[in-house]
């Protein structure tokens, strides 16, 4: 658990370093991804949720699946999907 948390924290710090002018908070949480994102956004009082999204597979395109699409439909704040490289 500690290793997973450390890897997640490192990843978030790398992204944060690339966006120094953007105020942001990051948190590593374990659980159901979409639910944890919404819970943290609510607890933080977030104005928006920004999510790095990979290239969708044909299956996700057909079914409308994926965390990003789910958040776009369910989140009470704006959701920004950024294509990851």
DSSP file (Angstrom, degrees, kcal/mol; ACC not computed):
  #  RESIDUE AA STRUCTURE BP1 BP2  ACC     N-H-->O    O-->H-N    N-H-->O    O-->H-N    TCO  KAPPA ALPHA  PHI   PSI    X-CA   Y-CA   Z-CA
    1    1 A X     >        0   0    0      0, 0.0     4,-2.3     0, 0.0     5,-0.2   0.000 360.0 360.0 360.0 -42.9    0.0    0.0    0.0
    2    2 A X  H  >  +     0   0    0      1,-0.2     4,-2.4     2,-0.2     5,-0.2   0.890 360.0  51.0 -64.3 -38.8    2.8    2.4    0.9
    3    3 A X  H  > S+     0   0    0      2,-0.2     4,-2.5     1,-0.2    -1,-0.2   0.925 110.4  48.6 -65.2 -44.4    4.6    1.7   -2.4
    4    4 A X  H  > S+     0   0    0      1,-0.2     4,-2.3     2,-0.2    -2,-0.2   0.904 112.0  49.3 -61.5 -41.7    1.4    2.3   -4.4
    5    5 A X  H  X S+     0   0    0     -4,-2.3     4,-2.5     2,-0.2    -1,-0.2   0.905 111.0  49.8 -64.1 -41.8    0.8    5.6   -2.6
    6    6 A X  H  X S+     0   0    0     -4,-2.4     4,-2.4     2,-0.2    -2,-0.2   0.902 110.8  49.3 -64.8 -41.5    4.4    6.7   -3.2
    7    7 A X  H  X S+     0   0    0     -4,-2.5     4,-2.2     2,-0.2    -2,-0.2   0.923 112.7  47.9 -63.5 -44.0    4.2    5.9   -6.9
    8    8 A X  H  X S+     0   0    0     -4,-2.3     4,-2.3     2,-0.2    -2,-0.2   0.913 111.4  49.7 -62.2 -43.7    0.9    7.8   -7.2
    9    9 A X  H  X S+     0   0    0     -4,-2.5     4,-2.4     2,-0.2    -2,-0.2   0.908 110.4  50.8 -62.7 -43.0    2.4   10.8   -5.3
   10   10 A X  H  X S+     0   0    0     -4,-2.4     4,-2.0     1,-0.2    -1,-0.2   0.912 110.2  50.0 -60.8 -43.2    5.5   10.8   -7.6
   11   11 A X  H  X S+     0   0    0     -4,-2.2     4,-1.9     1,-0.2    -2,-0.2   0.918 111.5  47.6 -62.6 -44.3    3.3   10.8  -10.6
   12   12 A X  H  X S+     0   0    0     -4,-2.3     4,-2.5     1,-0.2    -1,-0.2   0.871 110.1  52.5 -66.4 -37.2    1.1   13.7   -9.4
   13   13 A X  H  X S+     0   0    0     -4,-2.4     4,-2.1     2,-0.2    -1,-0.2   0.872 106.6  54.0 -66.1 -36.4    4.2   15.7   -8.4
   14   14 A X  H  X S+     0   0    0     -4,-2.0     4,-0.9     2,-0.2    -2,-0.2   0.927 111.6  44.3 -62.7 -45.4    5.6   15.3  -12.0
   15   15 A X  H >X S+     0   0    0     -4,-1.9     3,-0.8     1,-0.2     4,-0.5   0.920 112.1  52.9 -65.4 -43.4    2.4   16.6  -13.5
   16   16 A X  H >< S+     0   0    0     -4,-2.5     3,-1.0     1,-0.2    -1,-0.2   0.852 103.4  57.2 -61.1 -35.7    2.2   19.5  -11.0
   17   17 A X  H >< S+     0   0    0     -4,-2.1     3,-0.5     1,-0.2    -1,-0.2   0.778 102.7  55.4 -66.4 -26.2    5.8   20.5  -11.8
   18   18 A X  H << S+     0   0    0     -4,-0.9    -1,-0.2    -3,-0.8    -2,-0.2   0.603 111.0  45.5 -80.7 -11.9    4.7   20.9  -15.5
   19   19 A X  T X<  +     0   0    0     -3,-1.0     3,-1.5    -4,-0.5    -1,-0.2  -0.460  64.7 153.9-127.3  59.4    2.0   23.3  -14.5
   20   20 A X  T <  S+     0   0    0     -3,-0.5    -1,-0.1     1,-0.3    -2,-0.1   0.775  72.7  54.1 -64.7 -26.0    3.6   25.7  -12.0
   21   21 A X  T 3  S+     0   0    0     -3,-0.1     2,-0.6     2,-0.1    -1,-0.3   0.565  92.5  84.5 -83.9  -7.5    1.2   28.6  -12.7
   22   22 A X  S <  S-     0   0    0     -3,-1.5     2,-0.3    -6,-0.2    -3,-0.1  -0.847  77.9-134.9-100.9 116.8   -1.9   26.5  -12.0
   23   23 A X        +     0   0    0     -2,-0.6     2,-0.3     2,-0.0    -2,-0.1  -0.523  41.6 160.5 -67.8 130.3   -2.9   26.3   -8.3
   24   24 A X        -     0   0    0     -2,-0.3     2,-0.4     2,-0.0    -5,-0.0  -0.992  34.3-150.9-150.9 156.1   -3.7   22.6   -7.6
   25   25 A X        -     0   0    0     -2,-0.3     2,-0.4     2,-0.0    19,-0.0  -0.963  17.3-165.1-122.6 143.8   -4.1   20.1   -4.9
   26   26 A X        -     0   0    0     -2,-0.4     2,-0.3     2,-0.0   -17,-0.0  -0.966   6.0-176.3-132.1 151.9   -3.5   16.5   -5.3
   27   27 A X        -     0   0    0     -2,-0.4     2,-0.6     2,-0.0    13,-0.0  -0.998  20.8-139.7-147.0 137.6   -4.4   13.4   -3.3
   28   28 A X        +     0   0    0     -2,-0.3     2,-0.3     2,-0.0   -23,-0.1  -0.906  32.9 169.0 -99.7 120.5   -3.7    9.7   -3.5
   29   29 A X        -     0   0    0     -2,-0.6     2,-0.4     2,-0.1     7,-0.1  -0.958  24.2-143.1-130.2 149.3   -6.7    7.7   -2.6
   30   30 A X        +     0   0    0     -2,-0.3     2,-0.3     6,-0.0    -2,-0.0  -0.917  56.6  60.5-113.2 139.7   -7.4    4.0   -3.0
   31   31 A X  S    S-     0   0    0     -2,-0.4     2,-0.5     4,-0.0    -2,-0.1  -0.973  95.9  -4.4 146.7-159.1  -10.9    2.6   -3.8
   32   32 A X     >  -     0   0    0     -2,-0.3     4,-2.7     1,-0.1     5,-0.3  -0.588  68.2-140.1 -70.0 116.5  -13.4    2.9   -6.7
   33   33 A X  H  > S+     0   0    0     -2,-0.5     4,-2.3     1,-0.2     5,-0.2   0.876  93.1  42.3 -52.8 -56.2  -11.7    5.4   -9.0
   34   34 A X  H  > S+     0   0    0      1,-0.2     4,-2.1     2,-0.2    -1,-0.2   0.910 116.8  48.0 -61.8 -43.5  -14.7    7.5  -10.1
   35   35 A X  H  > S+     0   0    0      1,-0.2     4,-2.5     2,-0.2    -1,-0.2   0.902 111.6  50.2 -64.3 -41.1  -16.3    7.6   -6.7
   36   36 A X  H  X S+     0   0    0     -4,-2.7     4,-2.5     2,-0.2     5,-0.2   0.881 108.7  52.4 -66.1 -38.2  -13.0    8.6   -5.0
   37   37 A X  H  X S+     0   0    0     -4,-2.3     4,-2.4    -5,-0.3    -1,-0.2   0.939 112.5  44.8 -62.3 -46.4  -12.5   11.4   -7.5
   38   38 A X  H  X S+     0   0    0     -4,-2.1     4,-2.2     2,-0.2    -2,-0.2   0.898 113.0  50.7 -65.6 -40.3  -16.0   12.8   -6.8
   39   39 A X  H  X S+     0   0    0     -4,-2.5     4,-2.6     2,-0.2    -1,-0.2   0.921 113.1  45.5 -62.9 -43.8  -15.6   12.4   -3.0
   40   40 A X  H  X S+     0   0    0     -4,-2.5     4,-2.5     2,-0.2     5,-0.2   0.898 111.0  52.5 -68.6 -39.6  -12.3   14.2   -3.1
   41   41 A X  H  X>S+     0   0    0     -4,-2.4     5,-2.6    -5,-0.2     4,-1.2   0.907 113.0  45.4 -61.7 -40.7  -13.6   17.0   -5.3
   42   42 A X  H  <5S+     0   0    0     -4,-2.2    -2,-0.2     3,-0.2    -1,-0.2   0.930 113.2  48.8 -67.3 -45.8  -16.5   17.6   -3.0
   43   43 A X  H  <5S+     0   0    0     -4,-2.6    -2,-0.2     1,-0.2    -1,-0.2   0.865 116.2  43.9 -63.1 -36.3  -14.3   17.5    0.2
   44   44 A X  H  <5S-     0   0    0     -4,-2.5    -1,-0.2    -5,-0.2    -2,-0.2   0.704 107.2-125.0 -80.2 -21.2  -11.9   19.9   -1.4
   45   45 A X  T  <5 -     0   0    0     -4,-1.2    -3,-0.2    -5,-0.2    -4,-0.1   0.881  40.0-164.8  74.4  39.8  -14.6   22.2   -2.8
   46   46 A X      < -     0   0    0     -5,-2.6    -1,-0.1    -6,-0.2     3,-0.1  -0.239  25.7-154.9 -63.8 143.3  -13.1   21.9   -6.3
   47   47 A X  S    S-     0   0    0      1,-0.3    31,-0.7    30,-0.1     2,-0.3   0.674  80.1  -1.8 -86.0 -21.8  -14.1   24.3   -9.0
   48   48 A X  E     -a   78   0A   0     29,-0.2     2,-0.5    -7,-0.1    -1,-0.3  -0.978  63.5-128.0-160.9 161.5  -13.2   21.7  -11.7
   49   49 A X  E     -a   79   0A   0     29,-2.4    31,-3.2    -2,-0.3     2,-0.5  -0.988  19.8-164.1-118.5 126.3  -11.8   18.2  -12.2
   50   50 A X  E     -a   80   0A   0     -2,-0.5     2,-0.4    29,-0.2    31,-0.2  -0.955  10.8-176.2-112.7 127.7   -9.0   17.8  -14.6
   51   51 A X  E     -a   81   0A   0     29,-2.9    31,-2.7    -2,-0.5     2,-0.6  -0.983  25.1-134.5-130.1 127.3   -8.3   14.2  -15.7
   52   52 A X  E     -a   82   0A   0     -2,-0.4     2,-0.4    29,-0.2    31,-0.2  -0.700  32.1-168.0 -77.3 123.3   -5.5   12.9  -17.9
   53   53 A X  E     -a   83   0A   0     29,-3.2    31,-2.2    -2,-0.6     3,-0.1  -0.942  11.2-140.5-120.1 134.7   -7.2   10.6  -20.4
   54   54 A X        -     0   0    0     -2,-0.4     2,-0.3    29,-0.2    31,-0.1  -0.205  46.7 -68.8 -79.0 177.8   -5.5    8.1  -22.7
   55   55 A X        -     0   0    0     29,-0.1    -1,-0.2     1,-0.1     2,-0.1  -0.548  60.4-116.3 -69.0 126.6   -6.6    7.4  -26.2
   56   56 A X        -     0   0    0     -2,-0.3    -1,-0.1    -3,-0.1     2,-0.1  -0.378  23.0-126.7 -69.7 141.4  -10.0    5.6  -26.1
   57   57 A X     >  -     0   0    0      1,-0.1     4,-2.2    -2,-0.1     5,-0.2  -0.351  28.5-105.5 -75.8 165.1  -10.2    2.0  -27.3
   58   58 A X  H  > S+     0   0    0      1,-0.2     4,-2.1     2,-0.2     5,-0.2   0.872 121.8  55.2 -59.8 -36.1  -12.8    1.1  -29.9
   59   59 A X  H  > S+     0   0    0      1,-0.2     4,-2.6     2,-0.2     6,-0.3   0.922 108.0  47.0 -64.9 -44.0  -14.8   -0.7  -27.2
   60   60 A X  H  >>S+     0   0    0      1,-0.2     4,-1.7     2,-0.2     5,-0.9   0.881 111.2  52.4 -65.8 -36.8  -14.9    2.4  -25.0
   61   61 A X  H  <5S+     0   0    0     -4,-2.2    -1,-0.2     2,-0.2    -2,-0.2   0.909 113.3  43.9 -63.4 -41.3  -15.9    4.6  -28.0
   62   62 A X  H  <5S+     0   0    0     -4,-2.1    -2,-0.2     1,-0.2    -1,-0.2   0.901 122.3  36.3 -71.1 -41.9  -18.8    2.2  -28.8
   63   63 A X  H  <5S-     0   0    0     -4,-2.6    -1,-0.2    -5,-0.2    -2,-0.2   0.573 101.6-124.8 -90.2  -9.5  -20.0    1.8  -25.2
   64   64 A X  T  <5 +     0   0    0     -4,-1.7    -3,-0.2    -5,-0.2    -4,-0.1   0.743  61.3 150.9  71.7  21.0  -19.3    5.3  -24.0
   65   65 A X      < +     0   0    0     -5,-0.9     4,-0.3    -6,-0.3    -1,-0.1  -0.062   6.7  89.1 -80.4-177.7  -17.3    3.8  -21.2
   66   66 A X  S  > S-     0   0    0      2,-0.1     4,-2.0     3,-0.1     5,-0.1   0.012  77.5 -95.0 105.4 149.3  -14.3    5.1  -19.3
   67   67 A X  H  > S+     0   0    0      1,-0.2     4,-2.9     2,-0.2     5,-0.2   0.900 120.4  55.4 -62.7 -43.0  -13.8    7.2  -16.2
   68   68 A X  H  > S+     0   0    0      1,-0.2     4,-2.2     2,-0.2    -1,-0.2   0.926 109.9  44.6 -58.6 -47.0  -13.6   10.4  -18.1
   69   69 A X  H  > S+     0   0    0     -4,-0.3     4,-1.4     2,-0.2    -1,-0.2   0.896 113.1  51.4 -64.7 -40.2  -16.9   10.0  -19.9
   70   70 A X  H  X S+     0   0    0     -4,-2.0     4,-2.1     1,-0.2     3,-0.3   0.930 110.9  48.1 -62.5 -45.2  -18.5    8.9  -16.7
   71   71 A X  H  X S+     0   0    0     -4,-2.9     4,-2.6     1,-0.2    -2,-0.2   0.878 105.4  58.7 -64.3 -37.6  -17.2   12.0  -14.8
   72   72 A X  H  < S+     0   0    0     -4,-2.2    -1,-0.2    -5,-0.2    -2,-0.2   0.872 114.1  38.6 -57.8 -35.9  -18.4   14.2  -17.7
   73   73 A X  H  < S+     0   0    0     -4,-1.4    -2,-0.2    -3,-0.3    -1,-0.2   0.820 127.3  30.9 -83.2 -32.2  -22.0   12.9  -17.1
   74   74 A X  H  < S+     0   0    0     -4,-2.1    -3,-0.2    -5,-0.1    -2,-0.2   0.719  86.9 102.9-105.6 -24.1  -22.0   12.7  -13.3
   75   75 A X     <  -     0   0    0     -4,-2.6     4,-0.1    -5,-0.2   -26,-0.0  -0.358  59.0-146.1 -70.0 140.1  -19.7   15.4  -11.8
   76   76 A X  S    S+     0   0    0      2,-0.1     2,-0.3   -38,-0.1    -1,-0.1   0.494  84.6  53.3 -81.7  -2.4  -21.4   18.5  -10.4
   77   77 A X  S    S-     0   0    0      1,-0.1   -29,-0.2   -28,-0.0   -30,-0.1  -0.835 105.7 -75.4-124.4 163.7  -18.4   20.7  -11.5
   78   78 A X  E     -a   48   0A   0    -31,-0.7   -29,-2.4    -2,-0.3     2,-0.5  -0.280  43.7-148.4 -59.1 144.7  -16.8   21.1  -15.0
   79   79 A X  E     -a   49   0A   0    -31,-0.2     2,-0.5    -7,-0.1   -29,-0.2  -0.973   6.9-161.9-118.6 128.9  -14.6   18.2  -16.1
   80   80 A X  E     -a   50   0A   0    -31,-3.2   -29,-2.9    -2,-0.5     2,-0.6  -0.953   5.0-157.8-111.8 120.9  -11.6   18.8  -18.3
   81   81 A X  E     -a   51   0A   0     -2,-0.5     2,-0.5   -31,-0.2   -29,-0.2  -0.879   8.0-168.6-100.2 124.7  -10.1   15.8  -20.1
   82   82 A X  E     -a   52   0A   0    -31,-2.7   -29,-3.2    -2,-0.6     2,-0.3  -0.954  25.2-120.5-114.7 126.5   -6.5   16.2  -21.2
   83   83 A X  E     -a   53   0A   0     -2,-0.5   -29,-0.2   -31,-0.2     2,-0.2  -0.487  28.8-138.1 -67.1 126.1   -5.0   13.6  -23.6
   84   84 A X              0   0    0    -31,-2.2   -29,-0.1    -2,-0.3    -1,-0.1  -0.541 360.0 360.0 -82.6 152.6   -2.1   12.0  -21.9
   85   85 A X              0   0    0     -2,-0.2    -1,-0.1   -31,-0.1    -2,-0.0   0.418 360.0 360.0-104.9 360.0    1.1   11.3  -23.9
